[in-house]
């Protein structure tokens, strides 16, 4: 191969001499023939092969014997770099030619180190995003390992994606998403309309690298690499490489490719392009957090899914860890928090339920876009209040979290951290109902026998179907029902039509239905509060969170766990269908699945929990109530969020307290809020000064007339001088202002707001941006969707998580 290269270079000597005039025209006046001969000789002397230099010289000599006779100064010789003589410019040469940089002649070839990229759809366009340096190194090591690439799977992006090396595809682990292409990149191009560099394919990158090695080693530039009949890449020099792409109309009279094509800049290696390489994520995971979305498939104003919004929230948390927990992270005391999305909307609106087809059949054809938006988003609120689809939503959320938790434990067997949940909008209400209906296994095991002995409902459930039929005198139908696998629980769900299809005559059917109805009424009267025995005023005073428990039958164990929570009933409500609704709360009765983990904390973003509880008939939440399996609860909202409601007034209805202000992530209040507080202090100072002046004036008017130099009495001696009174007055005003600001905040922090958050504050409000304060209505919708990109919210979550681990938040100046 090297012999062909050397012969090719010798044959190109004439081309170099013929192109000399073109080069001189580009750089200045035409040089003399003597300069031309010296530069041709220098070009020949600079040809150095990395291997087999002797063979290259022999091949060169054999070629020169058959070529045109040359002078002694034009013969090929390979000299050491320290013996090469620099040519002296002639007097007739131009100064513009002397500035040509000859350093590329001395460069040695070094192989390029590739970097791995993956393709991502961004604004309906393919965008190539680099892996982190750690992930790229893992992929490169696996590529060079020599193993079968079809059997190699590399975990990237903190273990959330798997790259199948043989297929060059990247698959998500925890959610459903289309696979993306992966590429080993070393050469890139960028056109005039491109915002970033795009990598070439791996095959073409190898061709470019081979041509670059030849050009650099033999100093033979202006090499052309053909992509097609009219598309090419020309390597002019190491710093100038251009990709020529043909235009739609070809010109036969074009003298160069640049006149008839679009030009793209070509770069070699990732170090030569401007691209942001994401940092490596810490391998240690301290905490796991599931994030549940609200209504609709889109979670922000850009109509992105929950997956993309959670990715932004995760990126914000990683940046905050580097700035606010820098010392702990540098000492390897902490790692990171893993955020995983939970999607329930796609299951509800999928083909399994068929609800979209049913809704579409009854949807009017007018204003189609608005109606489609309503069907995809707002109807989720009605679906959650439906007995059928509410069960589907709750089952989906619980099963998704359990499945993700199992997969995470399998992929991270060394994980010993805690788990928390985050719900946005309707997702927070789903989590609230789900956590309210969880059971603490430790408490239930200790009191199971006691509950069975006391609860009359449990005694009713112990009866078997043959015993019931024997009591009714219908034992002959026992075999018929048992043949169809009908037990006592199934019998309670049977309708008259079902019994008729089983062949039960009319008389026995009526007896069975009457028995089932009487048992239901007796069960409600013995296991719930009788609304006839209490007045509406008594129930309004004792209304608490207990009615959030949505199961129809309540055991004594559940009652003892929630003695403090009684349902809100009214004597005006006389008929309630207990088959579908629980007592007095208007919420559907469903079976809540059990989670495989006990959450450490529950964070609600822009939550309507307070409104839904009030609509269900709850007057207040008992201060001693807490979730059975969750220790903490935080209600985080934006002040202009139209969907958010507070929780603390339901626990302390007689106390008016402001919500806790979430600090800015840079360690201060926003400027407009500080200005507002300064104006408040200033107005307080002016008010006190005016009142003080009026008081002094009134005292001067009401004082008796006294001589100019009155005799000093004992009373006058005891009165303090006027400057001291002024100082005391100013000090008192200052104390009052400080009390209204700092002392108020301290008192609000010290207030104990029930046990729902362990006695701590529950409501936390974000600081609005200055532009948002100009018009609250204009930014109302944005305020409901701002939590995914809010660094203040992410910092609050990290602070609460690591505070339980003994890691203190660092103050950022």
C-alpha angles and dihedrals in degrees: 000000000000091000090056090049093051093047089048090053093049091050088052092058090091090048090053092052091045092050091050093090090052092051092047091051090054094048105032143294120347113277124228124269090251091059089047092055092047093051092047089052091048091051091052092048092052093061105111123163120209093223135027098014092168093055089049091054092049092050090048092052092049091051093047091056091064096040131082113296112268134197123253092258091054097054118110115258131165112218131178113262093247091055096050113112120220112229117244115231116244123239092249095054119107123248090229090064092051093066093065107126110238094182093102087066089065098045120115122216118254121184115249119248108224126221124211122238135182129208121242132181110241119173091343090305131106110250123186113220123189122236117236115272092254093052092044091052091050091051092048093049090050090048092052095042093094094231125129104283091210089066097046120099119178122195113223140172094042092313095302094112135041121210116209100208098200094052093038088225133134118215128190117238106201104034142030114265137139115272116250132215121257123205137188101226133196105143126052139183135197130193130204093265097041118102095202140016118278121211122236121235117274094250095051091043088058090052091050092047092051092049091047091052091052094046094047096043095046096029089234108143133171088066117165124218111193120217094174139339092291105017122081147154119228121200103210095170137326091280100039119056121151134193111212114205117188122244124233093261120049123214117212092198095055109125097199137025091247092066094057104033147051115258126226126190113238122207133185122220127004092264090070096057132067107246132140111236111204116237122252115265118233112259093221114087115201101178140013122218129187117206120203121196129221133232121336133016095274123073104187142025091273089061093240124159127249089261095062093042092052089049089057091047090050091050091051091051092051091053091048091051089057093050105032100031098033097130095047091046092048090053089049091240092129136029120183145292119253117220119197125185123231115205120195101155095077091054093049093049095038130109092266094071097032090206094134092057091049092049092045092056092059098038117110116241095231124096089010098181094052092047092049090051090051093048093050099043120013095042089065088076091058092043090057090055091050116098091223103043095035088064090050092051095047093045091050094050094046095044092046093052092046092048093048090048092053093048091047092051091050093051094041106037091163093059112124101162132110133265129232134179132222125197128189122205108316089006089066091054090050090052092045092055092042094051092043090058097047118112128223104230093203093058095042093052093052095051105031096106092045091052094050093051094051105036115088090195090062091051089053090051092054091068115103129221096251090052092052093048091047090051089053093045092244101115092133089071094054094092092048092054095042090051089061091047092248113159129177094277092050090047090059089057096048120107128209091262091055092052091047091054089052089058098252110151123237097261097051089043092058092047092052093047091047091051093049092049094048092049091051093052093045090049092053093047094050099039100041139044114277109236093206094063096059135052124240091248092057092051093048089054093048098039110134144153096280093099091066085081100098104191114110099221117056121198123209088252091061090046093053091049090052106031089131093058116072125175121254109241133170130203088226090068104076107160125048124165099230092189091073107017136050123233114298100327102093092226123131119254113241138154112259115213121229120249120230091226140043111237117229093207141005118213119193119199118201090341128187092197094118093051094048093049090051092048090050088059103262115145100185145344118245111245091229094056120110136164113275094234106013123078104194138038127188124186106202121183144157115246091237097044106126093200099048123098133181128251105193096072088060090057098040105026094166096051124076111208130161119238120259112269112232109228120239113261090241091061102257143073121269114270097246091051091050089049090050091052091047090053089049091053091045093051089049090051092048091047093051092045092051092048090048092051092049091049092051091047092050091049091051091053094048095045118105120249111264133181121268091248106027120184114262113251133188092260092052090049091056095050114095119239120266097251091058090052090052092051092049091049093051091047090051091051091049091051091050092052093047091048091054092054115025099025091048091055092048092050091050090051092051094050112112108222105191128280098285087099098023093271094307129116118287108188116072122178127201124228113253119232119251093249091051092057091065094068122010095187094052093058098036096105093042090051090060092053100039098093097084092063098033112119090190090059093046091050092052090054092048092047093053093045098049094038087067088052093053095255114134122213113250118230113240116213 
